[in-house]
C-alpha cells in the first residue's frame, strides 16, 4: 500500500499474518499493479460478480458511502475505479480482527499514521501539524480507531475558487471512533471541506473529531473528554515527544 | 465638509457591506451535513496571486479528483528549484460555510493550538498528503520544467 505499517503488542508470528494479509489486499486492490482485480475491473476484463468477495465487499461499501455523502465520496470520481480512499482503513480493521481471532487482546496496528488499538488504555498522540516532533493532543483510548488527515507541506495553500484567496482551511483533522475505514473517510472529507469541516464533524454519530485551523483547535466535546477535558490537557510544554517504541517492519 | 467626508465614507462602506450580505438562508438537505454534490471541475486560468520572481517558470498539474474534492496543483520553479506550490481547490468550500460554523459554534470546543509532549504509545498523523496531491505536484513540476 506504499506506506509504513507497524504492529505492536503481538509476537512475530502474529505480525507476519498481518503483513501477509496486507500483501493480499495490495494484490487485489492496488491501482499500480495492472494485474490487480481493481485494475482488471477498471479495464472491463473482470465482472464485479466474478470478483473476489473482498473486492465486492469494499465496492458495496464505497457505493453506500457515495449515497450517504450525496455523491461526494465516489470511488470513480477520477473516471477510473479507485477505492483506495476506503481500502487502507478497511484493511487495518480486518487485520485487527485477524489478531483478535488469534487471541490477541492488547495491540496496535498503524498504517501511515492511521491506527487501530485493541485493549487499553492506549495513549495516542496527535502529531502537531507544523512541528513534526511535537504533539497537538494526547488521547487516552481503548478499543478505538484514530485517523488523521493533514497537509504538512510548507507553502501549500488551498485557494477558495469563489474568493481567489487562500481558504481558511484546516491544517489537520483527527477523527476517533469504532471503525478505521469510516474514521479515515470522515477525516479526509472534513479536511477537504476546509473551513466548513468543523461544523460537519459536530454532527457525527459515534465519532469524535478535532480540527486544527490556523492556531486554533476546534474539537467535539467527546474528543476533548478523551484528552482529559481539553485537547492540550495531557501535554507537557517540553520540547519534543519521546519516540514510542514500535515493533514491526514496513509492509 | 471635513467632518462630512468620513461620515460619507462610512456610509458608503456600510451600503456596500449590506449589498454584499446574502439574505437568503442557506439550503441544505441535512442541516448537520456540509456535504454537497461535487462541483463540475473547471480549470482555473488566472495569474498567480503572488507574482513569480523573474527567471522563474510556472506549471500547472492536471485536475485530480480525490474521493472528496477535485484539486489542481501549480508549481513554480526558480533556476530549476521548486520555490512555490499552490493547491487550487476546484470544489470544497462553499457559501454555506459561515452559516454552518455559526450553527456548530455552541457545540464545538475551541482552544489555542499548543505544541507539547507526553508519554504516548503511538502517534496519529499523516506523514504526507494524499498520493493524488503528490501526483499532481509532480506533473506540475514537469510542466514548469517544460515551460
Interface residues (C-beta under 8 A of the other chain):
Chain A: X2 X4 X8 X69 X70 X71 X72 X73 X74 X75 X77 X78 X79 X84 X85 X86 X108 X110 X112 X113 X114 X115 X117 X122 X123 X124 X125 X126 X127 X128 X129 X130 X131 X134 X135 X136 X138 X146 X147 X148 X149 X150 X151 X152 X153 X155 X156 X157 X158 X159 X160 X161 X162 X164 X165 X166 X167 X169 X172 X174 X185 X188 X189 X191 X192 X193 X194 X195 X196 X197 X198 X199 X200 X201 X202 X203 X212 X214 X215 X216 X217 X218 X219 X220 X221 X223 X224 X230 X231 X232 X234 X235 X236 X237 X238 X239 X240 X241 X242 X244 X246
Chain B: X29 X30 X32 X33 X34 X35 X36 X37 X38 X44 X46 X49 X64 X65 X66 X67 X68 X69 X70 X84 X85 X86 X87 X88 X89 X90 X91 X92 X93 X94 X95 X96 X97 X100 X101 X103 X104 X107 X108 X109 X110 X111 X112 X113 X114 X115 X116 X117 X118 X119 X120 X121 X122 X123 X124 X125 X126 X127 X128 X129 X130 X131 X132 X133
